Amino acid sequence: MLPQEQHQKPDSNFQGTKQMVTRPISSDEPRLVGVICDPTKFDEVMEVPVSMLSSKKYETNIAVDVTEPGGQAIITPGGKILLQHALADTIPWILVTVSSWWPTSR
């Protein structure tokens, strides 16, 4: 069993940035899942053009962070943010970030 970790509460006193999840995503993966998004079922939708994703495994990542207002996403050193959306209606903010492991000229 893994030891239980203690983290700060996600309330108005939240400071810094905590990454909740990050995973690689390549251009062939969204179609493999086959789930169609109905934007009318959500308050906000972040659309990621498949052309933004690398065809090579592990070159593009998607991550979800919680952060204090104005905070920065946690990405791989040397990476480049390709697209980001902040859900900023409460504190802490939720940042959804698509980044490139290898900076590209796209």
C-alpha positions in Angstrom: 0.0 0.0 0.0 1.3 3.5 -0.9 1.7 6.0 1.9 -1.0 8.6 2.2 0.1 12.0 1.1 -1.0 15.3 2.7 -1.7 18.2 0.4 -3.1 21.7 0.9 -6.9 22.1 0.7 -8.2 23.3 -2.6 -9.8 26.5 -1.2 -9.2 30.3 -1.4 -5.9 29.9 0.6 -4.4 27.6 -2.1 -0.8 28.6 -3.1 1.5 27.4 -5.8 0.6 24.7 -8.4 -0.1 21.0 -8.0 -0.2 18.7 -11.0 -3.1 16.3 -10.8 -2.4 14.3 -14.0 -0.2 14.4 -17.0 -0.1 11.9 -19.9 1.3 11.7 -23.4 -1.2 11.9 -26.3 -0.5 11.4 -30.0 -2.5 12.3 -33.0 -3.9 8.8 -33.5 -5.3 8.4 -29.9 -8.4 10.6 -29.9 -9.9 8.6 -32.7 -9.0 5.3 -31.0 -11.1 6.2 -28.0 -14.1 7.0 -30.2 -15.9 9.2 -27.7 -17.9 12.1 -29.2 -18.1 15.2 -27.1 -21.4 16.9 -26.9 -20.5 20.5 -25.9 -24.0 21.3 -24.8 -23.5 18.9 -21.8 -20.6 21.0 -20.4 -20.2 24.6 -19.1 -16.9 24.9 -21.0 -15.1 22.8 -23.6 -11.5 23.0 -24.6 -11.1 21.8 -28.2 -7.7 20.5 -29.2 -7.1 20.3 -32.9 -5.7 16.9 -33.8 -3.2 18.7 -36.0 -1.6 20.1 -32.9 -0.8 16.6 -31.6 2.4 14.9 -32.7 2.1 11.6 -34.5 5.0 10.3 -32.5 4.4 8.8 -29.1 5.4 10.9 -26.1 6.0 14.2 -27.9 2.8 15.9 -26.9 1.3 15.8 -23.4 -2.0 16.9 -21.8 -2.0 17.9 -18.2 -4.4 19.1 -15.5 -3.0 21.3 -12.7 -4.6 23.2 -9.9 -3.0 26.5 -9.2 -3.4 29.8 -7.4 -4.8 32.6 -9.6 -2.3 33.5 -12.3 -0.2 30.4 -11.5 1.8 28.6 -14.1 1.3 25.0 -15.4 3.9 22.4 -14.6 5.4 21.1 -17.9 8.5 19.2 -18.8 11.6 21.4 -18.8 12.3 22.5 -22.3 8.7 21.9 -23.3 6.5 24.4 -25.1 2.9 25.2 -24.2 0.8 24.6 -27.4 -2.7 25.3 -25.9 -4.0 26.1 -22.5 -7.3 26.8 -20.9 -7.9 28.1 -17.4 -11.1 27.3 -15.4 -10.8 30.4 -13.3 -14.3 30.9 -11.8 -13.2 29.6 -8.4 -9.9 29.3 -6.4 -7.8 27.3 -7.0 -7.9 27.6 -10.8 -7.8 24.5 -12.9 -5.3 24.6 -15.8 -5.6 22.2 -18.8 -2.5 22.3 -20.8 -1.4 20.7 -24.1 2.4 20.9 -24.4 5.1 19.7 -26.7 8.1 17.7 -25.3 10.2 18.7 -28.2 9.6 22.3 -29.2 8.4 22.4 -32.8 7.9 25.1 -35.4 4.2 24.4 -35.8 
